[in-house]
Amino acid sequence: MKTPAEAAAKLTEASVRGNFDGVRRAVKELSDSLIPALAALPRDEAARRLDDACSLIEWSRRNLCSARARLANEIRRLDCIDRYHQRLAEAGRQWPG
């Protein structure tokens, strides 16, 4: 099992890369590693580390929402280009020569 720090690093890397499945796995690993780690800490330190993990997960969520929006815009742009090329091809077939 990974340490919370290793799992957090994996989550950060997957988020930066826009790896949606990798983020899902990393969040699971982070939560699984936090349970025993937090149990061994004093209450205040455990609360601080849990808050840090929650902040990282929220940052990751926002980052992936932005990535999803960028991908949706790129797909729309490519669809427009595809339709434009289809119209050009149709227009070219209509002209004799």
KAMO-V186483 format. One record per residue. N is the residue number from 0. PHI is phi in whole degrees, 0 to 359 (none if undefined). OMEGA is omega in whole degrees, 0 to 359 (none if undefined). NEAR is the number of other ideal C-beta (glycine too) atoms within 10 Angstrom. Layout:
n = [N/N]
phi = [PHI/PHI]
omega = [OMEGA/OMEGA]
near = [NEAR/NEAR]
This chain:
n = [0/1/2/3/4/5/6/7/8/9/10/11/12/13/14/15/16/17/18/19/20/21/22/23/24/25/26/27/28/29/30/31/32/33/34/35/36/37/38/39/40/41/42/43/44/45/46/47/48/49/50/51/52/53/54/55/56/57/58/59/60/61/62/63/64/65/66/67/68/69/70/71/72/73/74/75/76/77/78/79/80/81/82/83/84/85/86/87/88/89/90/91/92/93/94/95/96]
phi = [none/284/281/303/295/294/295/296/296/295/296/299/297/297/294/298/281/72/273/299/292/298/295/302/294/293/296/297/298/297/295/296/281/288/305/289/294/289/297/271/257/298/307/295/293/298/297/295/293/295/298/299/295/296/296/296/296/294/300/298/300/296/297/289/298/295/297/297/295/298/295/297/296/294/296/299/298/294/297/297/297/298/297/299/293/296/295/298/295/295/295/295/286/280/272/289/131]
omega = [179/172/176/179/178/179/178/178/178/178/179/181/180/180/181/180/183/181/186/179/178/177/180/179/182/177/178/179/179/180/179/181/181/185/179/182/181/180/183/185/171/187/182/179/177/179/179/180/176/177/177/180/178/178/178/179/178/177/180/179/180/179/180/175/177/179/179/179/178/179/178/177/179/178/177/179/179/176/178/178/179/179/178/180/177/178/177/180/179/179/179/179/181/182/177/173/none]
near = [9/14/13/22/12/14/24/22/15/19/24/16/13/21/23/12/11/15/16/13/8/15/24/13/14/25/20/12/19/23/13/14/19/19/9/10/18/16/8/8/13/8/8/8/11/15/12/12/17/15/10/13/21/10/10/20/18/10/13/20/13/11/16/17/10/11/17/12/10/11/12/10/10/10/10/10/10/10/10/10/10/10/10/10/10/10/10/10/9/9/9/9/7/6/6/3/3]
